Amino acid sequence: MKEIKAYIQPFMLQKVTDALHEIHVRGMSISELKGCGREKDESYPHHASEAVVEFTPKVKIEIVCPNEECDAIVNAIQKAAHTGRRGDGKIFVSTVQEAISIRTGDRGDNAI
């Protein structure tokens, strides 16, 4: 199993969730957050001596899926969230060692 974490622009959320629904992804968690990355917005006025960090709003999408669905999900997110501008976001994929349904006790792919 894989865990996909995607950090995207908030205004792209509907487009991304529509793309995920098209490939029959129904289970996901969405969180609103703020953060900063390696790339800075060059149009933002700042001074080198200031130690101010600008946090920008993002949306985090978390999905746990069987290994064979991972590439399709990542491709759908990447395509739907792409604007070509700085700050489009990032996608991280990790291996999930185990999944357990609290209600049924199912494990592995059956739990997701």
Summary of the structure (lengths in Angstrom):
residues: 112
radius of gyration: 16.7
end to end distance: 9.3
largest distance: 56.7
contacts: 271
relative contact order: 0.32
helix: 29%
strand: 29%
